[in-house]
Amino acid sequence: MRRPTLAIAAAGASALLLLSACGSDSSSSDTASSPSASPPTSSMSPMSESPSPMASASGNESGGNAALGNFPDVPGFTYTELPSAALQSFKQTVKGTPQIQDFEGRLVAKQGSSTPVGFVMQIAISPDAANAPGFEDGFLPGFAGGLAGVSAKPSYKTINGTKVVVVEAPSAQGTAYAWLADNIATVLVFQDGADAETFANAALG
């Protein structure tokens, strides 16, 4: 079975779009210089609300990914939609990778602010691939690092019984957390490692 090595390596290119949408300078304007880099502030919604449907990565019509897009309600954070350019870039990087069936993504901001501090992706993995021996250890570290735009050595922790991959950029450009539940891989990348840890602990609590 072919692992999505090329998609993992190419994910860094998508991460540049995703992270640029996060606006690393919190004092900067809420509107990025590129129209596609930041969504309208009117689309910001509390996490307690149901997220709107997002574009499919592969045109999957099976309807078998019930958990996909079911983002957790995390106190203190809000979601907004990813820019369409970032979604299209990610779609292109994983095109032709049969293990990746579909995906959903959201930018994440702190409650009361419209400036994103990170993003979260949910990726539907084919059940056969997700259940293959060693797939979790082989897939998640590379994918998390690719989305964070780093190649740092991963560490592991257990949060509420779930094995979690943690990839921290040595230059503090982003911290990624990733885990697998059934056939849904969740990858979150935050600029601040403390925010990433808070979000992951609440999401898995």
Helices and strands as residue ranges (DSSP letters): H 5-20, G 41-43, E 45-46, E 77-81, H 84-94, E 100-110, E 116-125, H 127-130, H 135-148, E 155-159, E 162-168, E 175-181, E 184-190, H 193-203
